[in-house]
Amino acid sequence: MKTEEIINDSRTILLSDGTFGSGSVICWMEREQRLHNNYTLLAAQKAASILKRDLVIIFILHHYGGEREERHYRFMLDGLTETVKQANRLLLPMTILTGEPVRTITQYCTEHNAAALFTDFNPLRHIRTIKKRLAQELTIPIYETDARNIIPCRSVSPKQEYSAHTLRLKHNRIIDNYVAPVPRLKKGNASNPNPLPDTETLIRTLSVSSRGSSSHPFVPGTTEAKRRLKIFLTEKIGNYATDDRDPNRDVLSELSPYIHFGQISVHHIVNELIKSQISTEGSEKFYDQLVIRRELSENFIYYNSNYDSLKGIPDWGKRTLDFHRGDLREYNYSFDRFENGETDDELWNAAQRQMVQTGKMHCYLRMYWAKKILEWSASPEEAFNTAITLNDRYSLDGEDPNGYAGVAWSIGGLHDRPWSERPVFGYIRFMNLAGCKRKFNVNQFVKRFM
Ligand SMILES: Cc1cc2nc3c(=O)[nH]c(=O)nc-3n(C[C@H](O)[C@H](O)[C@H](O)COP(=O)(O)OP(=O)(O)OC[C@H]3O[C@@H](n4cnc5c(N)ncnc54)[C@H](O)[C@@H]3O)c2cc1C
């Protein structure tokens, strides 16, 4: 069997060659935790059909040791429950396994004489390390499909892009080849329904902490994500371009936790946007955020291995922050004061509380929040770590390429240009309370999160 028959588009690559086993094709669902609009599952199903084998989906539950807490796992597992129910409707076998991923996948593939392993593209370091180790352990072919990005990350550019502008130019040249309805997944022939995961028992196996509020407004799962998309396209998108910087107005899609856990596909969102025939400033801006800005983050993480430290920011950012390292800070807060929302700035504290209580901070405030951490920390390195740790710990969409790129943009000038020089920031773009007051009613927001 030729690998070329299995890979016939630029979404799927052969990560590691090997000999097909005699059993099923295994799809390790990792990032794209949904059944429909999922190019990884489609690639695996096509391979299973070519090889005349069954398709089996596995998901590995494991605590990677990052900042993810109980509410992240709960959101993910409840979302996966819906996915398993969909698998049951499509008669596709799907199993949730627990344990260290390399050992668990290797054992499963070996015991079941797997034909081949398919998995999702994910630019984050710990997932790439797992795949490298799997390639050493397994003797079957391992394939990876980019089911997240409209244009696969590797296809749009072979290097780290300088800015949204440079990525947009490359995108626009080839986008017509990539926007299309996603084919439907075919029914399988499993005779027994898959057991549904027991979220409570599974969470207990992880021993994770639970600092963020558990009564956040994000109901997990694909159905809820689609409901939110519908509301966004019918009620909010008209005001998106004018009001997206006002945290008192509810005009954002609020889809990032669902996109992060792969409960909704970006392809589906774009196809629904096209179908809605909305063509306004709002739809253009939304598309730019969802596709260009998000895929710029993927590009940064994929090509820059220092994405989560100050080492990853542009040279001009490093030089200017270094030059201003010794500048006097008006405040110098410890990590705990930031975490507890105990700064002298009520807007900053309210933004921090919004994240802790609701699992998400408004997009505009995220920039202000991170820039103030730079202004009030002992060093840019400390600021970077504080921002990443808090964002990953409390945001439901944390531990995401967008988060690392967002912090590097706010603190290190990534994808930005030098602005006028000021203390502590140097040439990094500055934001202040007066600017926020010009954009929205700060008191109203602060009162909401007292
Ligand atoms: C300091 C900082 C930290 C951030 N941390 C995260 C994070 O952990 N996870 C995360 O998904 N996003 C993060 N962002 C990016 C952005 O703020 C969020 O994607 C956005 O707030 C999500 O809300 P929404 O889905 O309602 O956005 P909408 O405005 O409705 O946008 C729709 C989608 O477009 C994408 N998008 C929007 N804005 C951006 C952006 N600036 N950069 C990249 N993609 C974008 C997201 O996928 C988003 O879900 C961060 C930004 C900053 C400045």
The ligand as a Tripos MOL2 file, in Angstrom:
@<TRIPOS>MOLECULE
LIG
   53    58     1     0     0
SMALL
NO_CHARGES

@<TRIPOS>ATOM
      1 C1         -2.5520   38.9020   26.5650 C.3       1 LIG1
      2 C2         -3.4560   38.1190   25.6410 C.ar      1 LIG1
      3 C3         -3.7520   36.8200   25.9490 C.ar      1 LIG1
      4 C4         -4.5960   36.0680   25.0970 C.ar      1 LIG1
      5 N1         -4.8460   34.7700   25.4230 N.ar      1 LIG1
      6 C5         -5.6120   34.0100   24.5960 C.ar      1 LIG1
      7 C6         -5.8390   32.6450   24.8880 C.ar      1 LIG1
      8 O1         -5.3450   32.1130   25.8920 O.2       1 LIG1
      9 N2         -6.6050   31.9310   24.0260 N.ar      1 LIG1
     10 C7         -7.1740   32.4940   22.9250 C.ar      1 LIG1
     11 O2         -7.8640   31.7920   22.1710 O.2       1 LIG1
     12 N3         -6.9430   33.7820   22.6160 N.ar      1 LIG1
     13 C8         -6.1950   34.5580   23.4100 C.ar      1 LIG1
     14 N4         -5.9630   35.8670   23.0870 N.ar      1 LIG1
     15 C9         -6.4740   36.3920   21.8100 C.3       1 LIG1
     16 C10        -7.8760   37.0300   21.9080 C.3       1 LIG1
     17 O3         -7.9110   37.9430   22.9420 O.3       1 LIG1
     18 C11        -8.9510   35.9740   22.1070 C.3       1 LIG1
     19 O4         -8.8770   35.0280   21.0600 O.3       1 LIG1
     20 C12       -10.3610   36.5400   22.1490 C.3       1 LIG1
     21 O5        -10.5030   37.3570   23.2750 O.3       1 LIG1
     22 C13       -11.3600   35.4130   22.1910 C.3       1 LIG1
     23 O6        -12.6610   35.8870   22.3880 O.3       1 LIG1
     24 P1        -13.7920   35.6220   21.3160 P.3       1 LIG1
     25 O7        -13.7680   34.2250   20.8620 O.co2     1 LIG1
     26 O8        -15.0530   36.1630   21.8770 O.co2     1 LIG1
     27 O9        -13.2300   36.5600   20.1670 O.3       1 LIG1
     28 P2        -13.8360   37.0790   18.7790 P.3       1 LIG1
     29 O10       -13.4840   38.5250   18.7050 O.co2     1 LIG1
     30 O11       -15.2530   36.7010   18.6410 O.co2     1 LIG1
     31 O12       -12.9300   36.3540   17.7180 O.3       1 LIG1
     32 C14       -13.2270   35.0740   17.1730 C.3       1 LIG1
     33 C15       -11.9800   34.2420   17.1900 C.3       1 LIG1
     34 O13       -10.9280   34.8880   16.4810 O.3       1 LIG1
     35 C16        -9.6720   34.5890   17.0890 C.3       1 LIG1
     36 N5         -9.0660   35.8220   17.6040 N.ar      1 LIG1
     37 C17        -9.7000   36.9420   18.0270 C.ar      1 LIG1
     38 N6         -8.7950   37.8680   18.4280 N.ar      1 LIG1
     39 C18        -7.5830   37.3110   18.2510 C.ar      1 LIG1
     40 C19        -6.2530   37.7490   18.4740 C.ar      1 LIG1
     41 N7         -5.9800   38.9750   18.9380 N.pl3     1 LIG1
     42 N8         -5.2330   36.9230   18.1980 N.ar      1 LIG1
     43 C20        -5.4720   35.6800   17.7050 C.ar      1 LIG1
     44 N9         -6.7140   35.2100   17.4610 N.ar      1 LIG1
     45 C21        -7.7480   36.0060   17.7440 C.ar      1 LIG1
     46 C22        -9.9680   33.6510   18.2470 C.3       1 LIG1
     47 O14        -9.8510   32.3240   17.7740 O.3       1 LIG1
     48 C23       -11.4180   33.9840   18.5750 C.3       1 LIG1
     49 O15       -12.0920   32.9620   19.2510 O.3       1 LIG1
     50 C24        -5.1280   36.6500   23.9260 C.ar      1 LIG1
     51 C25        -4.8030   37.9760   23.6240 C.ar      1 LIG1
     52 C26        -3.9870   38.7010   24.4710 C.ar      1 LIG1
     53 C27        -3.6620   40.1180   24.1240 C.3       1 LIG1
@<TRIPOS>BOND
     1     1     2 1
     2     2     3 ar
     3     2    52 ar
     4     3     4 ar
     5     4     5 ar
     6     4    50 ar
     7     5     6 ar
     8     6     7 ar
     9     6    13 1
    10     7     8 2
    11     7     9 ar
    12     9    10 ar
    13    10    11 2
    14    10    12 ar
    15    12    13 ar
    16    13    14 ar
    17    14    15 1
    18    14    50 ar
    19    15    16 1
    20    16    17 1
    21    16    18 1
    22    18    19 1
    23    18    20 1
    24    20    21 1
    25    20    22 1
    26    22    23 1
    27    23    24 1
    28    24    25 2
    29    24    26 1
    30    24    27 1
    31    27    28 1
    32    28    29 2
    33    28    30 1
    34    28    31 1
    35    31    32 1
    36    32    33 1
    37    33    34 1
    38    33    48 1
    39    34    35 1
    40    35    36 1
    41    35    46 1
    42    36    37 ar
    43    36    45 ar
    44    37    38 ar
    45    38    39 ar
    46    39    40 ar
    47    39    45 ar
    48    40    41 1
    49    40    42 ar
    50    42    43 ar
    51    43    44 ar
    52    44    45 ar
    53    46    47 1
    54    46    48 1
    55    48    49 1
    56    50    51 ar
    57    51    52 ar
    58    52    53 1
@<TRIPOS>SUBSTRUCTURE
     1 LIG1         1 GROUP 0 **** ****
